[in-house]
């Protein structure tokens, strides 16, 4: 049996309730240093410790993933008449106001971190999130703003996911918010960088409108630096947030890379998403390997090829001149010849594997270990071929004498993105064209100016959303004249037992100094007995769980509409088929609730002293399901050994 360094069986092995193997090796993970015995007793007794699960620790937006999975599965109940669906929506959108969008397009680093991978497969977090968002659209759930108006005004430059997420957070603090957007539609990369068959536009528009309807002002077709200056914003507003996306693509840095038919991936996708680019002409080569390059080639396959076109209808003219193709001409299109090249091996491409598989099935040719060295141009300045050189497996070392040419009509460079800072004060930007930020996302040495999203460093949509939560807190502190918060080690949204007790009117009573109380707090009403919150500082690894508790249970995969080489042309239907209510609850039930009690009763059943008991129903909440009578506890550690979630630790009495 293979074991990891902690002695726990690895994925694929049969998990066991046994504490030891036949050869005497210990399977459980509580180290002997925590098991200080005297005969059959120990001075250490159980305490209940919340920690952050790795799904949340892996999520750049800091989602309370465990929280809304607990709600969907039916473990955490809403107070009052609220439905579990709306309760899950409220919990989810406290961190991410775009559950429908992120549930479709996020590459889900949370699933990579999921401890369930050590049993059989990750929990389908993305799919559950999509259900929460799609159901909210059906039911018409809205965001409420209960805070009083502070009289403070905040300008946000950029109406993408980061800017809009920050705008909602600031409105909930009571501030007035104005979003400045250079395009005629909000959404940033969600609107202009992701194809509509991945994010249906009615879904995206609904989630955007839900935010704007909280009372946010927008100034569309307004480019800060051109239409209005930074100085003017500084005079009109109490704080300014830079939240521009990286909407400017990099040109191919090789000789001939400025050819008229060499375009960037973001420019290509923008022209498509604006409805202007309706077909391509001839062979398309896309250089990249990331998600943007996959979107480019997948769109190209759907658009199709029209070979004989007027000069004005060549793709580069449509992309650069802000004109549009004639819809009638698309009836003549045929399947497009599309090649994606990447420096790495195909197996090590950074794009999501699911997207790579879809593109391959749809007829995209993908070749790895290739590097462009020159764009071959004709007399008219247009590219006629792309000269490539083969690379070693490291993706960096050229193989001498391996150059060859690939004829093409359009070259799309998806090798990086930058920020459009035209007209803005250059003192805000570093040498790379981005804006530096401190841990609170303040612009250093620029009081009243803040930043989040791609303008800090291009990354995931969910990264921008996570930064938006932090920067909204920072702006709130600044506007209140308060010191900036020290950010916690684990900077995410997580379960707060005090908030949960307050929600159910079970908050601890006030402590009156000098009152006659016992030396111990285990029977006092002013204290939360034997509980410790480490969620702000600790992410619980799988080694602290009792994995033997969990049965092998197949993941409930979302269904897909199959698109292949035979039906890809003109196929702009959404591919994902979301969960039904039954499916979403079944999948959420696979969550192991890492770091928080999920009410399995193991500790109650196995305690030989009957020291562990259930909290009375009228006093119980999530996180306060069981308690310990220390007059009976002998410190035998059995409750900790059989706790599946790692919530019970032997620490009390140190």
N, C-alpha and C positions, 0 to 999 in steps of 0.2 A: 504493500500500500504506500503510495507516495504521499508525503506530508510536507506542508509548508514549514517555515522556521518556527511557527508557533505550535507545531504538532497537530494541527487540525487537518483532517482529510481534505484534499483539494477537489476541485470541480470534477465530477465524473465518478468519484468514489462513493461507496455506500456510507452515508452518514449513520452514526450510531449513538444510542443513548449511553453506551458504556463509557466510563471515565478512563479506563485503561485498555490497552491492547493486550493480546495474549503474552507478548514478551515483556509486559510491565511498563511500557512507555505510556506516559500520560497523554490523553487526547485533549483534555480541557486546557484552558489557557490561563486560569488563575495561578500566578506563580507562587512557589512555596513561601516567598517572602511575605505574602499576604495571608498565609495559613499558619499562624503562630498558635500551636495547640499546647494545652496542658491536659494530658489524659484525653478525655472526650470533650473538652471545652476549649474555648479561645477567648481572648479579651477583645476580639474583633467581632462586631455585630453588623447586620446588613443596614445599608443606607440606600436610598433611592436616588439615582443620579441620572439626570437628563444630559445627553450629549447630542451633538449635531450628526445626523446621518450623512454618509458620504455622497449620497445623491445631491443633497443640498450644498455640501461643501464643494462639489464639482460643478455646480450650476453658477455661471457668471452673474445671473440675475439674483442669486440668493433666495430663490423660491422656497417657501415652506412646503416642500413636496410631500413630506411625510404627513403634514397636516391635512392637505386636501385629499390625499389618498385615504387617510383614516375616515374622513367624512364620506367619501364615495362608498367605501366598503361598509359603512354603517356603524363604525366603532365610535366615532365622535358625533354626538347628537347636537343639533342646533337648539338653542333655547327659544321659547315662544312658538309661534306658528310658522316659522321659516322652514321652507322645504330644504331637504339635503342638497338638492341641485343648486339652489341659490346660495346656500351656506358655503358650498364648495367653490362657487363662483367668487364670493366675497373673499374667501381665504386665498384663492389663487391670484386674484387681481390686486391684492394688497402689494404684491411684488411685481407682477407683470400684467399690465392692462390689455395684453394682446394674446389671450389663450388660444383663440382659433388660429391665428397666424403662426405663433410659435409652435403650436401642436402639429403643424404641418411641415414647417421648414427648418426648425432648429435641429442641428446635427446631434443634439441630445448628449452632451458630455455627462449629464446626470446619469444616464443609463450605463455609460462606461464605468462610472464609480459605484454603481449599485451593488451592494453586498450579495444580492440574490444571484449574481454571476457565480458565486462560489458554490451554489447548490445546483442550478441547471441553466438558468438564463435570466437576464435582467427583467425587471418589471417594465411593462410597456408604458412608461411615464408620459411620453409624447402623445400616445393615443388617448390616454385618459384626459390629458390637458385639452386635446382637440374636442373631445366630447363636452367638457365643461364649457368651452367657448361656443361651440355650435348650439348647444342647448340654451345658452344665455341669449343668443340671437333669436331663437325660436320663441323664447318666453319674454323677450323684451326687457331683460334686466338692465338697470341703469346704475350709474355712479351717483352717490349722494355727497353733497358738500354741506356739512353741518357747522363748520367753523365760522366765527364772526369775521367780518371784513376787517383786515388789519390796516387798510389804507396804504399798504406798500405795493409797489408796482415792479414787476419783473419782465424784462425783455428776453425772449429766447430766440436765438438765431438758428433756424433750421427746424422743419416740421417733420422729421423722421421719427423713428421709434424712441430714440433717446430724448429728443426734445419734447415729444408728446407725453412720454412717461413722466418726465420731470414736471411738465405743465400740470398734469393731474395731481401729483404730489403737492405742488405749491398751491393749487386751488384748494386742496383739502386742508391746508394750513391757513386759508383765509386771504391769501394774497391775490392781487389782480395780475393776470398773466396775458401777455401779447406775444404771439408766435409770428416771426417774420420768415416767410418762405419765398424763395426765388421762383419756384414753379407755380403752375396754376392749380396743382393738387397737392395735398399733404400726403405724407407717407414715406418720403425719402427713398431709401433702397428697397423698402417693402413694395412701394408703388412702381418705381422705375427700374429696379435692378433684379426683381424676381418675376419670372413669367406668370401669367394669369392662370395657367393650368396647374401651377403649384399653389398659388394663393388666389382663389376666386375673388374678383374685385368687389362683389357685393359683400363678402365676408370682411375684407379689409376696410371698406368704406364704413361698414357698420361699427367696427371697433374704433375707428378714428372718430366718427361722429359722436359716439358715446362719450368720448373724452371731451370733445369740443363743447358738447351740450352742458358741461358743468359750468359754463360761463367764461370760456377762454376766447379772447379776441384773436383774430387772424388778420394778417396783412399779406395777401397773396401777391405773386408776381413782383415781390419787393426784394431786391438783392442788396443786402447790407454791404456797404462799401461802394455801391454805385447809386442805388436809389436813395439811400439814407446812410449817413456816416456813423461810425462808432461814437464820435464825440456827441452827436445829436442824441443817440440812445442813452449815453451816460447822463446827459442833462435831463432827459424825460423820465428815466426809470431809476429805481433805487438799487437795482442789481441787473447784471447782464450775464446771460448764459450762452456760451458758444456751444452749439450742438449740431454743427454742420456734418453731413456725411462725406465720405470719401468718394465723391461722384466724378472725379476726374481720373481717367485711366492713364497708364504709362504707355508711351510709345515703345516700339521694339528698339532696343539700344544696339543696333547693328547698322553697318553701312546700307543705305537704301531704306532704312526704317521709316523715313518720312514720305514714302510713296503715297500717292493720293488714295490708293485702295488698301492701305494699312490703317486699320481702325482699332480703337480700344474695345475691350469687352463691355465696359460700362456704357460706352456710347452706342454700341450695337444693341444692347438690351434696352437702353432708354428709347431708341428709335422704335423698337418693336413694341414696347409697353405703351408708348404714346399712340400706337396705331398707325404709324407712318410706314414702317418697313413691313412689306407684305410678301416679299419673295427675295431670293438671292439669285446670283448669276454665276454659273460655273462652280468649280471646286473651291471649297472653303477650308482653310487651315487655321486652326485655333491653337495658340501656344499658351500653355498654362498648367493645369493639373488640379486646380482648386475648384470650389463650388461654382464660381463665376464662369469658368471655362466650360464646365458641364452644362450650365444653363445656356451658354452661347450655342454649343453644338446641338443641344436638344431642340432649341428654338429653330436653328437652321434646318434641321431635318423635318420639322413640322411645316416650315414656310415653303420649302420646295424650291426647285430651280426652274427659272425661265431663261433659255439660252439666248434668244434673239430679242434684245431690248434696245430701246433708244438710249443714247448717252445719258440723258437726264435721269433715267430710271435705274442706272447702276447703283448698287447698294451704298457705295461711299457718298454719292451725291445726296441720297435720301438721308443718310445719317448726319452729314455735315451741314447741309443747306436747309434743314428744317422743312423739307417738302414731304410729300406723301405719294405712295404708289397708287395707281388706279386699281380699284377693287376688281374691275372687270378682267384685267389682265391675269389675275390669279387662276383663272380657269385653264390656263395653258401650262401650268407648272407641273414638273415631274419631280421624282425623288432626288434630293440633293446629295452630292458627293462631299462628305464632311470628314475631316481628319483632325483629331486632337493629339497634340504632342506634348510630352512632359520630360523634364530632365531626369526625374527619378524613374525607377522601375514602375511598371503599371501597378504592381502590388503595393507599392509604397506611396502612391498618389495621395495628396492630402484631402481630396474630395471624399465625401461620404460614400461608403462602399455601395449602399443601396442606389445612389444616384449614378454611380459608375456602371452598375449592372443594368439599370434602366437604359442608359445611353447606348450601351453595347447591344442590347436586345433591339433597340430602335434603329440600329444600322450605322451607328457612329464607329468609325475606325479609330482605335486608340493605340498609339505607339509610344513606348517609353525610351529613356536613355538617348534622347535627341536634343540638340541645342542649335538654335538658329545662328548662323554666322554672317549671312548677307542676304539682302533682298535684291533679287535680280530684276532690273527695270527695263522697260522698252523706251523707245524714243519719245513717247508721249508722257513719260514719267510714271506710268502705272507699273505696278509689280506684275511680272509674268511668271515668276517662280521664287521659291524660298530655298536657299542653300542651307543644308543641315550638316551637322557632324555628329557622329555617334559617340556616346560616352560610356565609360566604365560603369559598373554597377553602383559606384558611389555617387553617380549623378553629377560629378564635377570634372573628372579627368577625361579630356578628349582622346579619342583613338586616332592616332596619326594616319592620314591617308584615307579616312572613311567618309569624306565629304560627298554629298550627292544633292541633286536638285529635285524639287517637287513642283511641278507646274500648278498654278492656281490662279483664281480670279479675285479672291478676297482673302486677306490675312487679318486675323483678329488677335490682338495681343491682350491676354488676360493674366498679366504677370505682376500686377500691383496697382494700387490706386492712391490718389492724392486728394487734397482738399482745394477747392476753388476759393482762393482768398483775394480775388481781384478787388482792388480799391481799399482793402483793409490796412490798418496800421501794422506795418511789418514787425514792430517791436513785440507783438503778441506771439509771433511764430518763431520756432527754432529753425536750425539749418536744414531740417528735413521737410519743412513746410507744415509741421504740426504744432500743437500748443502744449507746452509742459504743464503739469498739474502736480499738486501735493496730494497727500492721502485723502484730503477732504475735497479734492477736485476744485480747489481754488487756483487761479492763475497766480503764480509767484510774483510778488512785488506789484500786483495790480489789484488793490482793494476794490471789492464790489464786482469783480469779474470772475466768472466760474466757467468750467468746461466739462463736457462729457461726450462719450461716443467716439466715432472714428477720427474726429479731429485731435484726439489724444493719441490714439493708435488704432488703425483699422483692424477690426476683429469681428466677432459675431454680433448679430442683432441683440441677442440676449445679454452680451457684455455691455452694450450701450444702455440697455434697460437697467441693469444692475448699477451702473455708474450713476444713472439718473436718480435712483433712490438715495444714494449717498449724497450727491450734490444738492438735492432738494433739502435734505436735512442741514447741510452746510449753509445754504442760502437762508434758510429759516433762522439759524443761529446768528448769521451776519445781520439780518434785518432786525432781529430782536436785540442786537447789541450784546449778545452773549459770546463767551469763548467757544471756539470750535470743539466739538466732541472728540475725545480720543477714540479712534476706531478700534473695535475689538479684534482680537487675533483671528477669530472666525467671524467674518463680517457678513452675516447672512440673516434672513428672517428665520426665526425659530420659535418653538413652543415656549410660552411663558406661563408657568403655573399660576402666578399671581393674577395675570389677566384672565385665565380660565376660571379661577375661583371667583373673581369679581363678576364675570359674565353670569355666573349662577348664584350670585348673592351669597357667596361662601367665604368672603375675604376674612383673614384673621382679625380678631378683635384688637383694638388699640391697647398697647402696653402702658400701664400707669406705673411710673417709677415709684418704688417703695411699696408696691402692692405685695400682699402675702402670697407668694407662689412657691411651688416646690423647686428644689435645686435643679431638677430635670425638666425639660420642656415637653416631654413625651405626652403629658396630659394637659398641657396649657393650651388655651384657646388663642393666645396672641402669637403663637409660633406655628410654622408648618413643620410638623414632626418628621424627623429623619429624612430630610430632602435636601439635595444639593443640585444646583444648576451649574453645569459646566459647558453648556451649549455654546457660550460665547468664546470658549477657549479650546474645545476638544472635539475632534471628529472621531466617531467610534469606528474602529476597523472590524472586519469580519472575525478576526481572531478573538474578540471579546464576546461574540455571540455563541449560543449553543445551537449550532447548525443542525445537530441531530434531531432537533424538534420538528424540522420542516420536511414534509414529504416532497418528493419530486412531482412537480406540477408543470405541465407544458404551458409555455407562454401563449397567450391568445393574440396572435398576430392580426393586425388590421388587414382587411382585404384590399386588393388593388385591381383596378381595371387594367387589364393587360394591353399594353401598347407595344407593338413589335414592328419589324421592318415592313410588314404588309399593310398596316393600318396607321402608321405614324403621320403620313402626309395629311396636313390639314386637321389633325386631331388635337384640338385644344381643350378637350374635356379634362376635368380633374381626375387624377389617377387614384387618389386615396379614397377609400370607403370607410367612414368613421364607425366607431362602435355603436351597438345598440345599448340600451340601458342595462340589460342583462349582462352583456359582454363587458361593459365598463366596470360593473361592480365585481364581476368574477376576476377581472385582471387586477383591480385595486386590492382585492383580498390576498393577492400574492405578496404584497408588501410585507416585509419582516419587521417593520416598525423599529428599526435599529435605534437604540438609545432611548426608547420610551416604552413603558408598559403597554402591551396590547391585550391584557386581560385574559391570559390563557389559563390561569389558576394553577399553574405548575407549582409555584412557591407555596400556595396554600395546601395543596394536596400532599406534597412531599415533606413538609416540615414535621419532624418527629415529635416536636414539643407543642404543636398547635400554637406556636408563637406568632406565626404569620396569619393574619385574618383579613377578611374583606371589610372595607369601610362601609358603614351603613349607607343605604341608597340615598338618603336625604342629605348626606354629607359628601358623597362621592362625585368626582368628575374625572375626566381624562387626566391621567397622571396621579390621581389619588384614589386608586382602585383597591390597593392593599396597604396594610400597615403592619407594624411589628410591636408585640408586647415584650419589652426588654426584661421584664421580670421572669419571663419564661424562656427567652432566647439563651442558648448555650454557645452560640457562635460556631455551629457545626458546618456552616458554609453550604449546606445542601440547597438552600433557596437560590444562592448565587450560581451554583453549578447547573441548576435546571432552568435558569432564566434564559429564554431564547433570545431576548433583545439586548442583553447586557445592561439592563436597567438597574439590577440589584448588584451592588458591590460591597465587599467586606471592608469597610473603612471606618465605621463608627467605633470609637474607643482608642484611636491612635494616640 
